[in-house]
Amino acid sequence: MYPPSRKDFISLTLSDPHSHLYNNGKHRRQSCWRKWKQLSRLQRSLILFLLALLLIFGLLSFPSLSEQWRGFSDRDDWLELNDNELKAALPGVKPVLGQHAGRAPAPVAGPHVGPAVEPDAGPVVGPEAVVEPRGPNVPILPKPPIKKKPFPNKRGPPGLQKDGNMSDTAGGEKKEQEVAQDEGEEEEKEKTIVSWRGAMIEADQATEPPPSANEKEAAAFPAPVNPADSVPVEVSTGSVDRLEAVRDAFRHAWKGYKSCAWGHDELKPISKSFGEWFGLGLTLIDSLDTMWILGLKEEFAEARNWVENDLNFNKNVDVNLFETTIRVLGGLLSAYHLTGDQLFFEKAKDLGSRLMPAFKTPSKIPFSDVNIGKGTAHPPRWTSDSTLAEVTSIQLEFRELSRITQDPQYQDVANEVMKLVHKLPGKHDGLVPMFINTNSGQFTHKGVFTLGARADSYYEYLLKQWIQGGKTEDDLLEDYLQAVEGVKKHLVRQTGPNRLTFVGELSHNRFNAKMDHLVCFLPGTLALGAHNGLPGDHMDLAVQLMETCHQMYKQMETGLSPEIVHFSLQPSDGRDVIVKPADRHNLLRPETVESLFYMYRFTKDTKYREWGWDILQSFNKYTKVLDGGYTSINNVRDPANPGPRDKMESFFLGETLKYLYLLFSDDTDLLSLDKYIFNTEAHPLPIWPSAPK
């Protein structure tokens, strides 16, 4: 764990031995005493008598006052008020007929489809109110007052790096645990730390300390599910502890983002600064639905307030169509469906309309970049190609935007891309090249086939669009089934030493035993297909690949997977997994824990939870920055010196921690996989109740 910055300095006071410092304390004391003596004896007696009465009254009333305050702070009586009592107690707050997550929004009159609300009671949430999961006739309530410790507005690098060499010695650090101010502050025991290259890391695997009573109370609303439809599930103690560990990890990451990168795209936790990609608050928007699912009401309200007051798409900036769609548009759509808050609907509609110029190309294959302020689009500066994953992994979001706005233009342009790719020559048993030209609409760089970067989510979205649309679009299913057969025929191999099944790459008919960590999405996708009625051998392959992705973590000294691995095909080699020096970094990626979530949901095999717990502990041990945030690291093979990269990707909060929480939750109705489909950035969108029109 990395420590906060320290400022070492010596204060010296230099004075002239012949000078005299002025101190008026003696004169002030003499003046007060003189005024006291000038009072009459009767006046002095009355003052002393009144002071004695006040002291006695304070001593007698202190226990009862403290008991009353404690009783008030331990109970949320406002939660138990009925509508009439609430109106009397909170004038101006109106009950709202809202939707619950797990059901598609009911149509209302107007240009969009949204939750059914009373005409004068839209789901408006201000800075002092938090949207709650709600069923029929449940009011939106303001938060109870919570005194918050202000976060410092830090900018620029701290004094972490010392001049000269730093030896690897053990020292002691004390970390204060923030709790509600009515409960005071406690100090943790000293923790052993190990330092390297000017940074420090926590030596044990402990997570953040347990939350305060108020924080636990706030976490009691994790599920955006109508209570009338949910079945109470008894949760084991271990499960509760793990859910709290994920909440603690999120709070810690959010603390760093809020203090050093608020409203910016990414946190740089080592230098206590931020990185800007598009200037759209990527981390904040990516995290909205995670906070809602985890029941972090205060954090969600702060983020919503920023979206309402500061998120502005009318700016002269080029954004990547794919990344903006999956992170920002997907995040806003998901937040809208989980909360029913019209704010997120309006922001999603605004952004979607600004991304449409990307599709104005000769081939209808979209450009990779679009200026959301000017309404212009263009390919990358160095090529006229777009990557296949970019143009075929925006469909879930654009299709859903058309459904809720009742404006077909978004779905039309997204579906047109899939129709073109479906008919294109150049596929290899369902496998597709990595690039496509925006002018000709043809594949380029043919002969290279991978399920890693630049192609991965094409295969994922084939299946998920088919599920999203009610399993009626046969072309999507056909392409997906052919692709899985192509993967099994050309890309699946086993290692020599321990017969681990993996997915390699094909380059002009030459097999390469290389697998990106990104490919670890595949076990979860295969399992999802089998759950929806596809062949059972898809699940068999998913189980085998899940074991391999687990080994990519287990066989590393830090317990964290590298970005890319190579596999040994020779039985005589000692290890299955080989990592080249340039591939040893870990970016806090979610793909493995994503697949663990799917595998546990469908099999209930507890080993998948144990594997996920090991990964979370390794994140806490090797990537957690002491005073806020998590950082990617350079070397998963060196636990003594993993090397912080000073970057926390938005998907760590948007995907990795979300999937870990869902993995550890015993509530299978929490984002049921029969009601929701997750986009490639882990934002849940509803499965359509009927076939698309």
Residue pairs with C-beta under 8 A, 6 or more apart in sequence:
1 191
1 193
1 200
1 201
1 202
1 620
1 621
1 624
1 625
1 626
2 160
2 199
2 200
2 201
2 269
2 270
2 624
2 625
2 626
2 627
2 631
2 644
3 160
3 173
3 193
3 199
3 200
3 626
3 627
4 158
4 626
4 627
5 158
5 159
5 160
5 272
6 159
7 159
15 21
36 44
39 47
69 182
73 180
73 182
73 214
74 213
76 144
76 217
78 86
78 89
78 90
78 141
78 144
79 141
81 89
83 95
83 137
83 139
86 93
86 95
86 139
86 141
87 93
87 94
90 141
90 142
93 139
93 140
93 141
93 142
94 118
94 120
94 121
94 139
94 140
95 118
95 121
95 137
95 138
95 139
96 117
96 118
96 121
96 122
96 123
96 134
96 138
96 139
96 140
97 115
97 116
97 117
97 118
97 121
97 136
97 137
98 115
98 116
98 117
98 123
98 134
98 135
98 136
98 138
98 340
99 105
99 106
99 115
99 116
99 340
100 133
100 134
100 135
100 224
100 225
100 226
100 229
101 133
101 223
101 224
101 225
101 226
101 337
101 338
101 671
102 224
102 225
102 226
102 229
102 669
102 672
102 675
102 676
103 226
103 675
103 686
104 686
104 688
104 689
105 113
105 114
105 115
105 116
105 337
105 340
105 404
105 686
106 113
106 115
106 116
107 113
108 114
108 116
108 117
111 405
111 406
111 407
112 345
112 349
112 404
112 405
112 406
113 403
113 404
113 405
113 406
114 336
114 340
114 342
114 345
114 404
115 123
115 340
117 123
117 340
122 342
123 131
123 140
123 339
123 340
123 341
123 342
124 140
124 342
124 343
125 131
125 140
125 301
125 304
125 341
125 343
126 305
127 301
127 305
128 142
128 143
128 301
129 140
129 141
129 142
129 143
129 301
130 141
130 142
130 143
130 297
130 298
130 300
130 301
131 140
131 300
131 304
131 339
131 340
131 341
132 138
132 140
132 141
132 221
132 297
133 221
133 223
133 224
133 225
133 226
133 338
134 140
134 340
135 226
135 227
135 228
143 297
143 298
143 301
146 180
146 214
146 298
147 180
147 181
147 182
148 298
149 178
149 181
151 255
151 258
151 259
152 259
153 259
154 259
154 260
154 272
155 260
155 272
155 273
156 271
156 272
156 273
157 270
157 271
157 272
157 273
158 271
158 272
160 198
160 199
160 270
161 197
161 198
162 198
166 195
166 196
166 197
166 198
168 194
168 195
168 196
168 640
169 195
170 192
170 193
170 194
170 203
171 192
171 193
171 195
171 200
172 190
172 191
172 192
172 193
173 190
173 191
173 193
173 200
173 626
174 187
174 188
174 190
175 187
175 188
175 191
175 626
176 185
176 186
176 187
176 188
177 185
177 186
177 187
177 188
177 208
177 209
178 185
179 185
179 186
179 212
179 215
180 212
180 213
180 214
180 215
183 212
183 213
183 214
188 209
191 202
191 203
191 204
191 206
192 203
192 204
193 200
193 201
193 202
193 203
194 200
194 201
194 203
194 640
195 201
196 640
196 641
196 643
197 641
197 643
199 270
199 644
200 626
201 621
201 622
201 642
202 620
202 621
202 624
202 626
203 621
204 621
205 617
205 618
205 620
205 621
206 620
207 245
207 248
207 249
207 616
207 617
207 620
208 245
208 248
208 249
208 251
208 252
209 248
210 244
210 248
211 219
211 244
211 247
211 248
211 251
215 247
215 251
216 244
218 295
218 296
218 297
218 298
219 244
219 247
219 294
219 295
219 296
220 295
221 295
221 297
222 243
222 293
222 294
222 295
222 665
222 667
222 670
223 230
223 293
223 667
223 669
223 670
224 292
224 293
224 338
224 339
224 670
224 671
225 667
225 669
225 670
229 669
230 667
230 669
231 669
233 666
233 667
233 668
233 669
234 666
235 243
235 665
235 666
235 667
236 666
239 664
239 665
239 666
242 609
242 613
242 616
242 664
243 661
243 664
243 665
245 616
246 294
246 616
246 657
246 660
246 661
246 664
247 294
247 295
247 296
247 661
249 616
249 619
249 620
249 624
249 630
249 657
249 660
250 287
250 290
250 291
250 294
250 296
250 653
250 657
251 296
251 299
252 624
252 628
252 629
252 630
253 267
253 628
253 629
253 630
253 648
253 652
253 653
253 657
254 287
254 291
254 296
254 299
254 653
255 627
255 628
255 629
256 267
256 269
256 625
256 627
256 628
256 629
256 630
256 648
257 267
257 283
257 284
257 628
257 629
257 648
257 653
258 302
258 628
259 272
259 628
260 267
260 268
260 269
260 272
260 273
260 274
260 628
260 629
261 267
261 268
261 273
261 274
261 275
261 283
262 284
262 306
263 281
263 284
263 306
263 310
264 274
264 275
264 276
264 279
264 281
264 283
265 274
265 275
265 276
265 277
265 278
265 279
265 280
265 281
265 282
265 283
265 650
266 274
266 275
266 276
266 277
266 282
266 283
266 647
266 648
266 649
266 650
267 274
267 275
267 283
267 629
267 647
267 648
268 274
268 275
268 646
268 647
268 648
269 625
269 628
269 629
269 630
269 631
269 644
269 646
269 648
270 625
270 631
270 644
270 646
271 646
275 647
277 323
278 317
278 318
278 319
278 320
278 323
278 324
279 315
279 317
280 311
280 313
280 319
280 324
280 328
281 306
281 307
281 310
281 311
282 327
282 328
282 650
283 648
283 650
283 653
283 654
284 303
284 306
284 307
285 303
285 307
285 311
285 327
285 328
285 331
285 332
286 327
286 328
286 331
286 650
286 651
286 653
286 654
286 655
286 681
287 303
287 331
287 650
287 653
287 654
288 300
288 303
288 304
288 307
288 331
288 332
288 334
288 335
288 344
289 331
289 334
289 335
289 338
289 654
289 658
289 683
289 684
290 653
290 654
290 657
290 658
290 661
291 299
291 300
291 303
292 300
292 335
292 338
292 339
293 338
293 658
293 661
293 662
293 670
293 671
294 657
294 658
294 661
304 341
304 343
307 343
307 344
307 347
308 343
311 347
313 347
313 350
313 351
313 354
313 372
313 373
314 372
314 373
315 372
315 373
316 371
316 373
316 374
317 371
317 372
317 373
318 369
318 370
318 371
318 378
319 369
319 370
319 371
319 372
320 368
320 369
320 390
321 355
321 358
321 366
321 367
321 368
321 369
321 370
321 377
321 390
321 394
322 368
322 387
322 389
322 390
322 391
322 393
322 394
324 351
324 355
324 372
325 355
325 393
325 394
325 397
325 398
326 393
326 394
326 397
326 679
326 680
326 681
326 683
327 650
327 651
327 654
327 681
328 351
329 348
329 351
329 352
329 355
329 397
329 401
330 396
330 397
330 679
330 681
330 683
330 685
331 654
331 681
331 683
332 344
332 345
332 347
332 348
332 351
333 344
333 348
333 397
333 400
333 401
333 404
333 683
333 685
334 679
334 683
334 684
334 685
335 341
335 344
336 342
336 344
336 345
336 348
336 404
337 684
337 685
337 686
338 684
345 404
348 401
349 401
349 405
351 372
352 398
352 401
352 405
352 410
354 370
354 372
354 373
354 375
355 370
355 372
356 409
356 410
356 413
357 370
357 371
357 375
357 376
357 377
358 366
358 367
358 368
358 369
358 370
358 377
359 366
359 377
359 413
360 377
361 367
361 377
361 438
361 439
362 438
362 439
362 440
362 441
363 420
363 437
363 438
363 439
363 440
363 441
364 413
364 416
364 417
364 420
364 441
365 386
365 391
365 417
365 420
365 436
365 437
365 438
365 441
366 377
366 386
366 391
366 394
366 413
366 417
366 438
367 377
367 378
367 379
367 386
367 438
368 379
368 380
368 386
368 387
368 390
369 377
369 378
369 379
369 380
370 376
370 377
371 377
379 385
379 386
379 438
384 437
384 438
384 439
385 435
385 436
385 437
385 438
385 444
385 445
386 435
386 436
386 437
386 438
387 434
387 435
387 436
387 454
387 455
388 421
388 432
388 433
388 434
388 435
388 436
388 443
388 454
388 455
388 458
389 434
389 453
389 454
389 455
389 456
389 457
389 458
390 454
391 417
391 421
391 436
392 417
392 418
392 421
392 457
392 458
392 461
393 457
393 458
393 460
393 461
393 680
394 414
395 414
395 415
395 417
395 418
395 461
395 465
396 461
396 464
396 465
396 468
396 677
396 679
396 685
397 679
397 685
398 410
398 411
398 413
398 414
399 410
399 411
399 414
399 415
399 465
399 468
399 469
399 692
400 468
400 685
400 686
401 407
401 410
401 411
402 408
402 409
402 410
402 411
402 412
403 411
403 688
403 692
411 692
418 465
418 475
418 476
419 475
420 441
421 432
421 436
421 458
421 479
422 475
422 479
424 436
424 441
424 442
424 443
425 443
426 432
426 433
426 442
426 443
426 446
428 449
428 486
428 490
428 506
429 482
429 485
429 486
429 489
429 490
430 479
430 481
430 482
430 483
430 484
430 485
430 486
430 487
431 449
431 483
431 486
431 487
431 490
431 491
431 506
432 443
432 449
432 455
432 458
432 483
433 443
433 444
433 445
433 446
433 447
433 448
433 449
433 455
434 445
434 448
434 450
434 454
434 455
435 443
435 444
435 445
435 454
436 442
436 443
436 444
437 443
437 444
447 507
447 508
447 509
448 505
448 506
448 507
448 508
449 455
449 486
449 490
449 491
449 505
449 506
449 507
450 456
450 505
450 506
450 516
451 459
451 487
451 491
451 503
451 516
451 518
451 519
451 522
452 505
452 514
452 515
452 516
452 518
452 519
452 564
453 516
453 518
456 516
456 518
456 519
456 521
457 521
457 680
459 480
459 483
459 522
459 525
460 521
460 525
460 680
461 680
462 476
462 477
462 479
462 480
462 483
463 476
463 477
463 480
463 525
463 528
463 529
463 532
464 528
464 677
464 678
464 679
465 473
465 476
466 473
466 476
466 477
466 480
467 528
467 532
467 677
467 687
468 677
468 685
468 687
468 688
469 476
469 688
469 691
469 692
470 687
470 688
470 689
470 690
470 691
470 692
471 477
471 532
472 691
472 692
473 692
480 529
481 534
484 526
484 529
484 538
487 503
487 522
488 541
490 506
490 511
491 503
491 504
491 505
491 506
491 511
492 501
492 502
492 503
492 504
492 541
493 501
493 502
493 504
493 511
493 513
493 567
493 569
494 500
494 501
494 502
495 502
495 567
495 568
495 569
495 576
496 568
496 569
496 570
496 571
496 572
496 573
496 576
497 568
497 571
497 573
497 574
497 575
497 576
498 576
500 547
500 548
500 551
500 567
500 576
501 541
501 544
501 545
501 547
501 548
502 513
502 515
502 545
502 548
502 567
503 515
503 519
503 522
503 545
504 511
504 512
504 513
504 514
504 515
504 567
505 511
505 512
505 514
505 515
506 512
513 566
513 567
513 568
513 569
514 564
514 565
514 566
514 567
515 548
515 564
515 565
515 566
515 567
516 563
516 564
517 549
517 552
517 561
517 562
517 563
517 564
517 565
517 589
517 591
517 592
518 589
518 591
519 591
520 545
520 549
520 552
520 561
520 591
520 592
520 594
520 595
521 591
521 594
521 595
521 680
522 542
522 545
522 595
523 541
523 542
523 543
523 545
523 546
523 549
523 595
523 598
523 599
524 542
524 594
524 595
524 596
524 597
524 598
524 599
525 595
525 598
526 538
526 539
526 541
526 542
526 545
527 538
527 539
527 542
527 595
527 598
527 599
527 602
527 603
528 598
528 673
529 538
530 536
530 538
530 539
530 542
530 602
531 602
531 673
539 602
542 595
542 599
543 599
545 595
546 595
546 596
546 599
546 608
549 561
549 591
549 592
549 595
550 592
550 611
551 576
551 577
552 561
552 562
552 565
552 577
552 592
553 559
553 560
553 561
553 592
553 611
553 614
553 615
553 618
554 614
555 575
555 576
555 577
556 562
556 577
556 579
556 636
556 637
557 636
557 637
557 638
557 639
558 586
558 618
558 621
558 622
558 633
558 636
558 637
558 638
558 639
558 642
559 614
559 615
559 617
559 618
559 621
559 622
560 586
560 615
560 618
560 619
560 622
560 623
560 633
560 636
561 586
561 589
561 592
561 636
562 579
562 583
562 584
562 585
562 586
562 636
562 637
563 583
563 584
563 585
563 586
563 587
563 589
564 579
564 580
564 583
565 577
565 578
565 579
565 583
566 577
566 578
566 579
566 580
567 576
567 577
567 578
568 575
568 576
568 577
568 578
579 636
579 637
584 634
584 635
584 636
584 637
585 632
585 633
585 634
585 635
585 636
585 645
586 623
586 632
586 633
586 636
587 632
587 645
587 647
587 649
588 619
588 623
588 630
588 632
588 648
588 649
588 651
588 652
588 656
589 649
589 651
589 656
590 651
590 652
590 655
590 656
590 658
590 659
590 682
592 615
593 612
593 615
593 656
593 659
593 660
593 663
594 655
594 659
594 682
596 608
596 609
596 611
596 612
596 659
596 663
597 612
597 659
597 660
597 662
597 663
598 673
599 605
599 608
600 606
600 608
600 609
600 612
600 663
601 662
601 668
601 673
608 663
609 663
609 664
612 660
612 663
612 664
613 664
615 660
616 660
619 630
619 656
622 633
622 639
622 642
623 630
623 631
623 632
623 633
623 642
623 644
624 630
625 631
625 644
629 648
630 648
630 652
631 644
631 645
631 646
631 647
631 648
632 644
632 645
632 647
632 648
632 649
633 642
633 643
633 644
633 645
634 642
634 643
634 644
634 645
635 641
635 642
635 643
636 642
651 681
651 682
654 681
654 682
654 683
655 681
655 682
658 682
659 682
662 670
662 671
671 684
674 687
675 686
675 687
676 684
676 685
676 686
676 687
677 684
677 685
677 686
677 687
678 684
678 685
679 685
